Amino acid sequence: MSATADHADGKGGTPNMASRLGLEAGWVVQEIGYDDDCDDDFRDAIREITGEAFVDDDTDEVVDVVLLWFREDDGDLVDAFFDILTDLKAGGVVWLLTPKVGRDGYVETSDIAEAAPVAGLATTSTLSVTEDWSATKLVVPKSGRRG
């Protein structure tokens, strides 16, 4: 069974929001930080787009996208960013998923803005992807890596 906008009962925006992440069929998506507070409809919609199962942080694969579920008490955001860059391919994208304002585990946008450049990342956009989660797109700037 797949969740569709018509079937999601009150969460009709979730599959549509997953499509706004710019993912493509066949892409390898690494998921880090999954817990029981994550949005399973959103996760299913991402897997439906890529047609692939998620890989975890123990993968030996180079990944196209990292989904990083991160909450205020999950540790140091800079360290988390450095850890995920190991498996991310050149030109890959990080989607940082954080609880929205007023939700348990909310991460200040200023914390994200400060941590990203320390790890060599730049924030490009933020989307409201589910009722409880926001997604911030991070990339390695073209001038950020030396060859």
Solvent accessible surface area in square Angstrom, and as a share of the most:
residue,aa,sasa,rsa
1,M,239,1.07
2,S,62,0.40
3,A,22,0.17
4,T,63,0.37
5,A,57,0.44
6,D,141,0.73
7,H,119,0.53
8,A,14,0.11
9,D,129,0.67
10,G,87,0.84
11,K,92,0.39
12,G,28,0.27
13,G,42,0.40
14,T,6,0.04
15,P,24,0.15
16,N,87,0.45
17,M,24,0.11
18,A,0,0.00
19,S,62,0.40
20,R,134,0.49
21,L,8,0.04
22,G,48,0.46
23,L,16,0.08
24,E,98,0.44
25,A,85,0.66
26,G,45,0.43
27,W,63,0.22
28,V,32,0.18
29,V,2,0.01
30,Q,1,0.01
31,E,16,0.07
32,I,35,0.18
33,G,31,0.29
34,Y,99,0.38
35,D,74,0.38
36,D,131,0.68
37,D,70,0.36
38,C,11,0.07
39,D,21,0.11
40,D,71,0.37
41,D,41,0.21
42,F,0,0.00
43,R,30,0.11
44,D,56,0.29
45,A,7,0.05
46,I,0,0.00
47,R,68,0.25
48,E,102,0.46
49,I,52,0.26
50,T,2,0.01
51,G,63,0.60
52,E,75,0.34
53,A,79,0.61
54,F,34,0.14
55,V,30,0.17
56,D,78,0.41
57,D,90,0.46
58,D,119,0.62
59,T,25,0.14
60,D,149,0.77
61,E,82,0.37
62,V,99,0.57
63,V,0,0.00
64,D,20,0.10
65,V,0,0.00
66,V,0,0.00
67,L,0,0.00
68,L,4,0.02
69,W,1,0.00
70,F,10,0.04
71,R,27,0.10
72,E,123,0.55
73,D,125,0.65
74,D,65,0.33
75,G,52,0.50
76,D,80,0.42
77,L,15,0.08
78,V,31,0.18
79,D,83,0.43
80,A,18,0.14
81,F,0,0.00
82,F,104,0.43
83,D,103,0.53
84,I,3,0.01
85,L,33,0.16
86,T,114,0.66
87,D,27,0.14
88,L,10,0.05
89,K,81,0.35
90,A,76,0.59
91,G,73,0.70
92,G,4,0.04
93,V,21,0.12
94,V,0,0.00
95,W,6,0.02
96,L,0,0.00
97,L,0,0.00
98,T,6,0.04
99,P,6,0.03
100,K,45,0.19
101,V,108,0.62
102,G,75,0.72
103,R,90,0.33
104,D,142,0.73
105,G,20,0.19
106,Y,54,0.20
107,V,8,0.04
108,E,90,0.41
109,T,95,0.55
110,S,59,0.38
111,D,68,0.35
112,I,8,0.04
113,A,59,0.46
114,E,119,0.54
115,A,6,0.05
116,A,1,0.01
117,P,86,0.54
118,V,96,0.55
119,A,6,0.05
120,G,34,0.33
121,L,4,0.02
122,A,36,0.28
123,T,62,0.36
124,T,77,0.45
125,S,52,0.34
126,T,85,0.49
127,L,27,0.13
128,S,63,0.41
129,V,3,0.02
130,T,12,0.07
131,E,127,0.57
132,D,62,0.32
133,W,8,0.03
134,S,23,0.15
135,A,0,0.00
136,T,10,0.06
137,K,59,0.25
138,L,0,0.00
139,V,36,0.21
140,V,30,0.17
141,P,47,0.29
142,K,201,0.85
143,S,106,0.68
144,G,49,0.47
145,R,106,0.39
146,R,233,0.85
147,G,131,1.26
